[in-house]
Amino acid sequence: MSLSRPLPKVIGHRGAAARAPENTLAGLRTAAALGAGMVEFDTKLTGDGVPILLHDSLVDRTTDGSGPVRDMGLAAVRALDAGAWFGPGFAGEPVPTLAQALSLALRLGLAVNIEIKPCDGREVETAEAALAVAAQVWPADRPAPLVSSYSREALRAVRRIRPDWPRGLLFGTPPADWMAQVDDLAPATINVSQRRLTADRVARLRAAGRPVLAYTVNDPARARALFDIGVAAVFTDAPDTILAGLGDGV
């Protein structure tokens, strides 16, 4: 499994989460305006099975609602305000569907990383629903999205449904059996937390033959250090800050 296009070195995290409410269409527009060529966002299911952009299992942190998203239908989720918590200029921003986010990314010319972020017990269901939407919206003549997850069940479902689409295997800290997981899941990328990344650890990960992507990097000096030890790309909440800090090195 390999990537369908070269990766930009700077990827907007949840859109541009330091500059606009995360996992919203406003966040995607902001990321594009700040110079990001690629964005990452999270998708999970509403209670009635529609893939939406949301990170948490509860809607409390990023909307004016409360409770588990798995207990809410799409109409109830869409009625929530997902922007006012971030700032008054974003008041009224709704929770987007995955279809809306992909359609906007296409119009903005953004590459995308869809992270499958399932509620417990909905790993395969979420992957299946997200891939059905993505395959319908995303043109066959465009490089396919990178589809990533911490869920091994979700990634196996992605491989079964769209074996030609690149997959990203997500780790916090790579466990002892990380190489066995790479062999099992055949990802195109290894996406890992930057917190404990050292030159030795990056070298060992790269020996698996996949590019290493690091999250979440908001300090340009740290981004430069990671690139120097072989990281291929960083996810950032502030793409403008990282791009400016890297200058011509992007």
C-alpha positions as CSV (number, residue, x, y, z in Angstrom):
1,M,0.0,0.0,0.0
2,S,1.4,3.4,-1.0
3,L,0.1,7.0,-1.0
4,S,-1.9,8.1,-4.0
5,R,-0.1,11.5,-4.0
6,P,2.9,13.2,-2.4
7,L,2.2,14.5,1.1
8,P,2.5,18.2,1.9
9,K,4.8,18.7,4.9
10,V,2.1,20.6,6.8
11,I,-1.4,19.2,7.4
12,G,-4.1,21.2,9.1
13,H,-5.3,19.3,12.2
14,R,-9.1,19.1,12.5
15,G,-9.1,21.9,9.9
16,A,-7.1,24.6,11.6
17,A,-8.1,24.0,15.2
18,A,-6.2,26.9,16.7
19,R,-7.8,29.4,14.2
20,A,-11.3,28.2,13.8
21,P,-13.7,25.7,15.5
22,E,-12.4,22.2,14.9
23,N,-14.1,19.8,12.5
24,T,-16.2,22.4,10.8
25,L,-16.5,23.8,7.3
26,A,-15.2,27.1,8.7
27,G,-12.1,25.3,9.9
28,L,-11.6,23.8,6.4
29,R,-11.9,27.2,4.8
30,T,-9.6,28.7,7.3
31,A,-7.0,26.0,6.8
32,A,-7.1,26.6,3.0
33,A,-6.8,30.4,3.5
34,L,-3.8,29.9,5.7
35,G,-1.9,27.9,3.1
36,A,-2.5,24.3,4.1
37,G,-2.7,22.0,1.2
38,M,-4.1,19.1,3.2
39,V,-6.4,18.8,6.2
40,E,-7.2,16.1,8.7
41,F,-10.7,15.7,10.3
42,D,-12.5,13.2,12.4
43,T,-15.7,11.3,11.5
44,K,-18.1,9.3,13.6
45,L,-21.7,8.4,13.3
46,T,-24.9,10.0,14.5
47,G,-27.5,7.8,16.1
48,D,-29.2,7.2,12.7
49,G,-25.9,6.2,11.1
50,V,-24.9,9.4,9.2
51,P,-21.1,10.2,9.2
52,I,-20.4,13.6,10.6
53,L,-17.3,15.6,11.7
54,L,-16.8,15.2,15.4
55,H,-13.9,14.1,17.6
56,D,-15.5,13.3,20.9
57,S,-18.2,10.7,21.8
58,L,-20.1,13.5,23.6
59,V,-21.1,16.7,21.9
60,D,-20.5,18.8,25.0
61,R,-17.0,20.2,24.4
62,T,-17.5,21.5,20.8
63,T,-21.1,22.4,20.7
64,D,-23.8,24.0,22.8
65,G,-25.5,20.6,23.3
66,S,-24.9,17.8,25.6
67,G,-24.9,14.0,25.6
68,P,-23.6,11.1,23.5
69,V,-23.7,11.7,19.7
70,R,-24.7,8.1,19.3
71,D,-28.0,8.9,20.9
72,M,-28.8,11.9,18.6
73,G,-30.2,11.8,15.1
74,L,-28.7,13.9,12.3
75,A,-31.4,16.6,12.6
76,A,-30.7,17.1,16.3
77,V,-26.9,17.2,15.7
78,R,-27.3,19.7,12.8
79,A,-29.4,22.0,15.1
80,L,-26.4,22.4,17.5
81,D,-24.1,25.4,17.4
82,A,-20.5,24.1,16.8
83,G,-18.9,27.5,16.6
84,A,-19.9,29.9,19.4
85,W,-17.7,28.1,21.9
86,F,-14.7,29.1,19.9
87,G,-15.6,32.7,19.3
88,P,-18.6,34.9,18.5
89,G,-17.5,35.3,14.9
90,F,-18.3,31.6,14.4
91,A,-21.6,31.5,16.2
92,G,-24.2,29.4,14.3
93,E,-21.6,27.2,12.6
94,P,-23.2,23.7,12.3
95,V,-21.7,20.3,12.7
96,P,-21.0,19.2,9.1
97,T,-21.7,15.9,7.5
98,L,-18.7,14.0,6.0
99,A,-20.3,14.5,2.6
100,Q,-20.3,18.3,3.1
101,A,-16.7,18.3,4.3
102,L,-15.4,16.3,1.4
103,S,-17.4,18.4,-1.1
104,L,-15.9,21.6,0.3
105,A,-12.4,20.1,0.4
106,L,-12.7,19.3,-3.3
107,R,-13.8,22.9,-4.1
108,L,-10.9,24.3,-2.1
109,G,-8.4,22.0,-3.7
110,L,-7.5,20.4,-0.4
111,A,-6.2,16.9,0.1
112,V,-7.8,15.1,3.0
113,N,-7.0,12.7,5.8
114,I,-10.3,11.2,7.1
115,E,-9.8,9.8,10.6
116,I,-12.3,7.2,11.5
117,K,-13.1,8.0,15.1
118,P,-15.8,5.5,16.1
119,C,-17.9,5.4,19.2
120,D,-17.2,2.1,21.1
121,G,-18.7,-0.8,19.3
122,R,-19.3,1.0,16.1
123,E,-15.8,0.5,14.6
124,V,-16.8,-1.4,11.5
125,E,-20.1,0.3,11.0
126,T,-18.4,3.7,11.1
127,A,-15.8,2.7,8.6
128,E,-18.4,1.2,6.3
129,A,-20.6,4.3,6.4
130,A,-17.7,6.7,6.0
131,L,-16.3,4.9,3.0
132,A,-19.7,4.6,1.3
133,V,-20.0,8.4,1.6
134,A,-16.5,9.1,0.6
135,A,-16.6,6.8,-2.4
136,Q,-19.8,8.5,-3.6
137,V,-18.4,12.1,-3.2
138,W,-14.8,11.8,-4.0
139,P,-14.1,11.6,-7.8
140,A,-12.2,8.6,-9.0
141,D,-9.8,10.8,-11.0
142,R,-8.6,12.6,-7.9
143,P,-5.9,11.1,-5.6
144,A,-7.8,9.1,-2.9
145,P,-8.0,10.4,0.6
146,L,-5.8,9.0,3.3
147,V,-8.0,7.1,5.7
148,S,-6.6,6.7,9.2
149,S,-7.7,5.3,12.6
150,Y,-6.5,4.1,16.0
151,S,-9.1,1.3,15.5
152,R,-7.6,-1.8,14.0
153,E,-11.2,-3.1,13.2
154,A,-11.9,0.1,11.3
155,L,-8.7,-0.1,9.3
156,R,-9.4,-3.8,8.4
157,A,-12.9,-2.7,7.2
158,V,-11.3,0.1,5.1
159,R,-8.9,-2.4,3.5
160,R,-11.7,-4.7,2.7
161,I,-14.0,-2.0,1.2
162,R,-11.4,0.2,-0.6
163,P,-8.1,-1.7,-0.8
164,D,-6.8,0.8,-3.3
165,W,-7.2,3.8,-0.8
166,P,-4.2,4.6,1.4
167,R,-4.6,3.9,5.1
168,G,-2.9,5.5,8.0
169,L,-2.1,3.5,11.2
170,L,-2.4,5.7,14.3
171,F,-0.4,5.3,17.5
172,G,0.0,7.4,20.6
173,T,3.3,5.8,21.6
174,P,4.0,2.8,19.3
175,P,3.5,-0.4,21.4
176,A,5.9,-3.3,21.5
177,D,4.0,-5.1,18.7
178,W,3.8,-2.1,16.4
179,M,5.6,-3.9,13.5
180,A,3.2,-6.8,13.7
181,Q,0.4,-4.3,13.3
182,V,2.1,-2.8,10.3
183,D,2.5,-6.2,8.8
184,D,-1.1,-7.0,9.5
185,L,-2.8,-3.8,8.3
186,A,-0.4,-2.8,5.5
187,P,-0.8,1.0,6.0
188,A,0.6,3.6,3.7
189,T,1.6,5.9,6.6
190,I,2.4,5.6,10.3
191,N,0.8,8.5,12.2
192,V,2.2,9.0,15.7
193,S,2.2,11.4,18.5
194,Q,5.2,13.8,18.4
195,R,5.6,13.9,22.2
196,R,8.0,11.0,22.5
197,L,9.5,11.0,19.1
198,T,13.3,10.8,19.0
199,A,15.7,10.3,16.1
200,D,16.1,6.6,17.1
201,R,12.4,6.0,17.3
202,V,11.7,7.7,13.9
203,A,14.5,5.7,12.3
204,R,13.0,2.4,13.6
205,L,9.5,3.4,12.4
206,R,10.9,4.5,9.0
207,A,12.6,1.1,8.7
208,A,9.1,-0.3,8.1
209,G,9.1,1.4,4.7
210,R,6.4,3.9,5.5
211,P,6.5,7.7,5.9
212,V,6.1,8.8,9.5
213,L,3.6,11.6,10.2
214,A,3.6,13.4,13.6
215,Y,0.8,15.0,15.5
216,T,0.1,17.6,16.9
217,V,2.9,20.1,16.2
218,N,2.3,23.8,16.9
219,D,5.9,25.0,17.4
220,P,8.0,25.7,14.3
221,A,11.2,24.8,16.0
222,R,9.8,21.4,16.9
223,A,8.5,20.9,13.4
224,R,12.0,21.6,12.0
225,A,13.6,19.2,14.5
226,L,11.1,16.5,13.5
227,F,11.8,17.0,9.8
228,D,15.5,16.9,10.5
229,I,15.2,13.4,12.0
230,G,13.1,12.0,9.1
231,V,9.4,12.8,9.8
232,A,7.6,13.3,6.5
233,A,4.8,15.6,7.6
234,V,3.3,17.2,10.7
235,F,-0.3,17.8,11.7
236,T,-0.8,21.2,13.2
237,D,-3.6,23.3,14.7
238,A,-1.9,26.5,13.3
239,P,-0.7,25.9,9.8
240,D,0.1,29.5,9.3
241,T,2.5,29.5,12.2
242,I,4.3,26.3,11.0
243,L,4.4,27.4,7.4
244,A,5.8,30.8,8.3
245,G,8.4,29.2,10.7
246,L,9.6,26.8,8.0
247,G,9.8,29.5,5.3
248,D,11.4,28.1,2.2
249,G,12.0,24.8,3.9
250,V,8.4,23.7,3.3
